[in-house]
Amino acid sequence: MRIGQSKDIHRLVEGRDLIIGGVKIPYEKGLLGHSDADVLLHAIIESLIGAMGLKDIGTHFSDKSPEFKDISSLVLLDRTYEMLEENGYDVVNIDSLIIIERPKMAPYIDQMRENIATHLHCDVSKVNVKATCAEGMGFIGNGEGAMAEAVCLIEKK
């Protein structure tokens, strides 16, 4: 068994869709990034890549590559699943946390879990997604950005 952990942070800006956990969430701002900037999926992807000992997300999905410009992070999650398969690993569980002041994530958590489980070909019971706010403190609390953290456990088949 191997453990991986990661976090991802992106700015909230006008003129972008807010996509978290593969869910398009109605809001006046979205996350800024080379891809769709899905902080939750990026943290999960990097935790899985790290658990496999395959460096980091940027090694596999460079923000300098035109191939990944505006790409859905669900596609990157599919490719991460392929890496798990190639290296002979199954997901035991994923525990993740979204930190964002607004909008509230509760209405979207179940769909996020379903998206993640579907793209990783595992039971939804293996995927946990939580959300919290920053109580008005710092750049997240001021509505300037969002962060996600993820921990995963994988095992050899």
N, C-alpha and C positions, 0 to 999 in steps of 0.2 A: 504494500500500500504506500502511496505517496500523497503528500499534502502540498497544495499550492495556495498562494494568497496574492492579492493584488488590490490596487485602488486606481481609479481613473478620475480625472477632474476636467471639466470643460466650462467655458464661459457661456452664459446665456446672452443672446443677442436678438435683436429684431430681424425679421426677414428670413428666418430659418424655421423649419418644422421642429417641434419638440418630440423626439422619438426616444423612448426609454423602454428597454426590455422588448424591443420590436413592436411597440405600440405607439401609434401616432396619437399624441395627447393634445387636445385643444388648449392652446395658450398663445399669448401674444408674442412670446419669445421662443427661440429654439437654441439648441446647443451648437456651438461653433466648432468645426473640425473639418478635416480633410474628407472623411467619410460622412456618415449620418451623425457621427459624434455621440452614439448611444453609450453613455457612461456605464450603464449596468452591464451591457453585453461586453464592452471592452474589458471591464474588470474581471468578468467571468472567463472570457477568452484567455486573458493573460494569466489568470490563476491556473487554468488547465494546462497551458503551454509551460508554465513554470513547474507544475507538478511533474510533467514529463521530462523536465530538464532540458527543454529546447529553447532556452534564452527568454526572449520577451516578444510581445505583440509586434513591435516595430521591426523585428528581424524578419517576420513572416508577412506582415501587412504594412509595408512602409508608407508613411504619410508623404513621401516624396514620389511615389509611384502613381502615374496617371490611371493605372488599372483600378486603384482603390478610391479614386475621386468620387465622392458622393455615393459610394457603394452602401448597400444595406448591411448593417452589422449582422443581420441574420445569415447573410451569405458567408460572412467571415466565421460565424459560428458553425455553419455547415462544413467549412474547410477545417475548422478546429476538430470537429467530429472525425473527419477523414484522418487527421493526424493521430487521434486517439486510436482509431482502427488500425492504422499502419503500424503503430507502436505497441499494439496488443493490450490496450487499457479499456476498462469500463468505468463509468462514473458511479461512485458509491453515493456521494451526496455533494450538494452545493448549498452554501449558506451565504446570502448576500444582503447588502444594505444600501439603500439609496438615501442620500442626504440632499434635500432640496427644500427651500422655504415654501415656494408656490410653484405649481398647483399641488394640491394634495394627491398622493399616489394611490390611496386605498381603493378607489374604483377600478384601477387598472392592474392591480397586483395579480389577480387570478389569471388574466390573459397573458401577462408577462411570464408567469410560471409555465403556462401551457406552451407558449412560444419556445421557451428555453428547452423544456422537456422534449417537445416535438423535434427540434433541430439537433438535439443530442441523443435522440432515439432512446430515451429512458423514461421511466415512470415519473409522473409529475410529483409524486411523493418524495422524490430524491432532490427536488429543487425548492429551496426556500428563498423568498424575497420579502424583505422588510423595508420600511421607510420611516424616516424621521426628518425633523427640521432642525435648524441651527438656532432656534429661539431668538432670531433677530441679530445674531452676532456674526461678525466677520463677513467675508465676501459672499458666502452662501446665504447667510441670514439677511444680507442686504439685497438679495435677489440677483446677484451678479453672476452666479454660477451654480453648478451642481457637482456632486461627487458620488461615487459608488465604491464600495469595498466588496470583495468576494473571497471566500475560502472554499476550497474544494478538496475532496478526497477521491482518489482514483485507485484502482487495483488492477494488477495483471489478470488477464482472462485465464 
